[in-house]
């Protein structure tokens, strides 16, 4: 017999605390049972110091609903030029957004404890799930912190140097 899954405010507060303590500044709580599920559903808490490397998903859209805090969503063209910047979450008038397949994007947390629910098509296949932008440094490198600061202040039309 299947049971109803409930996600409490306390669980989201715990998730935010885990993100604050995490070296990456992020924490995930899966709702789906396995990587094979046809619908992947998970909560993500993201701290402002977290660098989410710009990336794209070739075959899947992402639906994100902001539950707490505020985010900036940045969209880029293939060459690394910023083509759109959208706010989402508290005080923005936008509660959710869907990123189409094959779209270079990243997410910036604007407040500690910011949390969203992400839904996308499964199953999850690590070999094809994501392509990282070649013009953005990998997480963990000193250049990633520089990139995070650059992303925060980037204006429309700015092209990331290669």
Helices and strands as residue ranges (DSSP letters): H 9-21, E 26-30, E 39-46, E 55-56, E 62-68, E 70-76, E 82-89, E 96-99, E 104-109, E 114-121, E 131-132, H 142-153
